[in-house]
Amino acid sequence: MPGKRQFVLCVLLLCNLSAGRGG
């Protein structure tokens, strides 16, 4: 899949934002 790396980056960003905002 050509958009796998971008998807992973998006997930990581969302996780980071969620953790930073919730934690």
C-alpha positions in Angstrom: 0.0 0.0 0.0 1.4 3.4 -1.0 -0.2 5.3 1.9 0.9 3.0 4.7 3.6 5.3 6.0 1.4 8.4 5.9 -1.3 6.4 7.8 1.2 5.4 10.5 2.4 8.9 10.8 -1.2 10.2 11.2 -1.9 7.6 13.8 1.2 8.5 15.7 0.4 12.2 15.5 -3.2 11.5 16.8 -1.9 9.3 19.6 0.7 12.0 20.6 -2.0 14.8 20.5 -4.4 12.7 22.5 -1.8 11.7 25.1 -0.5 15.3 25.4 -4.0 16.7 25.7 -5.4 14.0 28.0 -2.3 13.4 30.1 
